[in-house]
Amino acid sequence: MNNKTEKDTSTGPQGTQVFNVDSVNEMIAAEIAESQSPDATTPALIGVSTNVSGLKYILNKDKMEVGRRPNSDIVLDDTSVSSMHAHIIKSGDNWKVLNLLSSNGTFVNGEKVAEQVITPGDRVAFAGVEFVFAMVDDHMPVAKAANSNLPLIVVGVALAAALGGVLYYLM
């Protein structure tokens, strides 16, 4: 920028680059799409939005339900997601996403859809929860429910606090 009166809103006061959440999610999605193995054959949704970041859901059935209901194939515990939000369906050699009249919509690459074929690298969002559709290696682990590690986290925090207390006492 040559004009000092113009203000660049993408940099902080010391020239630090500032990103919004959508920009970060776009960069993560692009990285996932670029890092796919050409030999991978297993379809999956890989989480990019904050609440599902890094989770991998293997599409291991020809029809999978996405929603908040505990018996959905892919359970998304987010208030923007409807109880029965969408289906992901294998149709011949293709995969498609089918919105189930959800309140907040289903999106492919930022566009609201009712039904859409998806290809590797596509960004698929169920309301505010975004994934990248990718082909992954068969040996990748299947995602677990977001809260399944909660007991381990609680125990880890308690142990760290106890260790900190012991160290404080000894010093």
C-alpha positions in Angstrom: 0.0 0.0 0.0 1.5 3.3 -1.0 -1.3 5.6 0.3 -0.8 5.9 4.1 -4.4 7.2 4.5 -5.8 3.8 3.4 -6.2 1.3 6.2 -5.6 -2.4 5.6 -8.1 -4.3 7.7 -6.3 -7.6 7.2 -3.3 -6.6 9.3 -2.9 -5.7 12.9 -1.3 -2.6 14.4 2.2 -4.0 14.1 1.7 -5.5 10.6 0.6 -8.9 12.0 -1.7 -10.7 9.5 -5.2 -11.0 10.9 -7.5 -13.8 9.7 -11.2 -14.4 10.3 -12.5 -17.9 11.1 -13.9 -18.4 7.5 -10.5 -17.6 6.0 -8.8 -20.1 8.3 -11.4 -22.8 7.5 -10.8 -22.1 3.8 -7.1 -22.6 4.2 -7.6 -25.8 6.2 -10.0 -27.1 3.5 -7.5 -26.3 0.8 -4.7 -28.0 2.6 -6.8 -31.2 3.1 -7.8 -31.2 -0.6 -4.1 -30.7 -1.7 -2.8 -33.4 0.6 -5.0 -36.3 -0.6 -3.2 -39.4 -1.7 -4.0 -40.3 -5.3 -4.2 -44.0 -4.2 -6.8 -43.3 -1.5 -10.2 -45.0 -2.1 -12.2 -44.5 1.1 -14.6 -41.5 1.1 -14.7 -39.4 4.2 -15.8 -36.1 5.6 -12.9 -34.3 7.4 -13.9 -31.5 9.8 -12.6 -28.0 9.2 -14.8 -25.8 11.4 -13.8 -25.3 15.0 -16.2 -27.7 16.7 -15.2 -30.7 14.3 -11.7 -29.7 13.3 -9.7 -32.7 12.3 -12.4 -35.3 12.9 -12.7 -37.8 10.1 -16.0 -39.5 9.4 -15.6 -42.5 7.1 -18.5 -42.9 4.7 -18.9 -46.7 5.2 -22.5 -47.1 4.1 -24.3 -46.2 0.9 -26.7 -43.9 2.8 -25.6 -42.0 5.9 -27.7 -39.7 8.0 -26.2 -36.4 9.3 -27.9 -34.7 12.2 -28.1 -33.9 15.9 -30.1 -37.1 16.8 -27.9 -39.6 18.8 -28.8 -42.4 16.4 -27.6 -40.5 13.3 -24.7 -42.0 11.5 -22.8 -38.7 11.8 -23.9 -37.0 15.0 -23.2 -33.2 15.0 -23.8 -31.7 18.4 -24.3 -28.1 17.2 -27.5 -26.1 17.7 -27.4 -24.9 14.1 -27.7 -28.5 12.8 -31.2 -30.0 12.6 -32.0 -33.3 14.3 -32.3 -34.9 10.8 -30.3 -32.5 8.7 -29.1 -34.3 5.6 -28.2 -37.6 4.0 -25.0 -38.5 2.2 -25.8 -41.0 -0.5 -23.7 -43.2 -2.8 -25.2 -43.1 -6.2 -23.3 -45.3 -8.7 -19.7 -44.1 -8.6 -20.7 -40.7 -7.2 -21.5 -39.4 -3.7 -24.2 -36.7 -3.2 -25.5 -34.7 -0.3 -29.3 -34.4 0.2 -30.7 -31.7 2.4 -33.6 -33.0 4.5 -35.5 -29.7 4.9 -33.1 -28.5 7.6 -33.8 -25.2 9.2 -30.3 -23.7 8.4 -29.5 -25.4 5.2 -26.8 -27.6 3.6 -24.0 -26.0 1.6 -21.5 -27.2 -1.0 -18.6 -24.9 -1.7 -20.6 -22.0 -0.1 -23.8 -22.5 -2.1 -27.0 -23.6 -0.5 -28.2 -26.9 -2.1 -31.1 -29.3 -1.9 -29.2 -32.1 -3.6 -25.7 -32.0 -5.0 -23.1 -34.4 -6.2 -19.9 -33.9 -4.2 -16.3 -34.6 -5.4 -13.1 -34.8 -3.5 -12.0 -31.4 -2.3 -15.6 -30.0 -2.0 -16.5 -28.1 1.2 -19.7 -29.5 2.6 -21.4 -27.6 5.5 -24.4 -28.7 7.5 -25.6 -25.3 8.7 -22.5 -23.9 10.6 -20.5 -27.2 10.7 -18.1 -27.5 7.8 -16.2 -30.5 6.3 -14.1 -31.3 3.3 -15.2 -34.4 1.3 -12.0 -36.4 0.7 -10.7 -39.8 -0.3 -8.6 -41.2 2.5 -6.5 -44.3 3.0 -8.4 -47.3 4.4 -6.3 -47.5 7.6 -7.3 -44.0 8.8 -9.2 -44.1 12.1 -12.9 -43.5 12.2 -14.0 -40.4 14.1 -15.3 -40.8 17.6 -18.0 -38.7 19.2 -16.7 -35.3 20.2 -17.3 -35.9 23.9 -15.9 -39.4 24.0 -12.5 -38.1 25.2 -14.0 -35.9 27.9 -13.4 -38.3 30.8 -9.7 -38.6 29.8 -9.4 -34.8 29.5 -11.0 -34.3 33.0 -8.6 -36.9 34.5 -5.6 -35.3 32.7 -6.5 -31.8 34.0 -7.0 -33.2 37.5 -3.6 -35.0 37.4 -1.9 -31.9 36.1 -3.4 -29.8 38.9 -2.4 -32.4 41.5 1.2 -32.6 40.2 1.3 -28.8 40.2 0.2 -28.8 43.9 2.8 -31.3 44.8 5.6 -29.4 43.1 4.5 -26.2 44.8 4.5 -27.9 48.2 8.0 -29.3 47.6 9.5 -26.0 46.6 
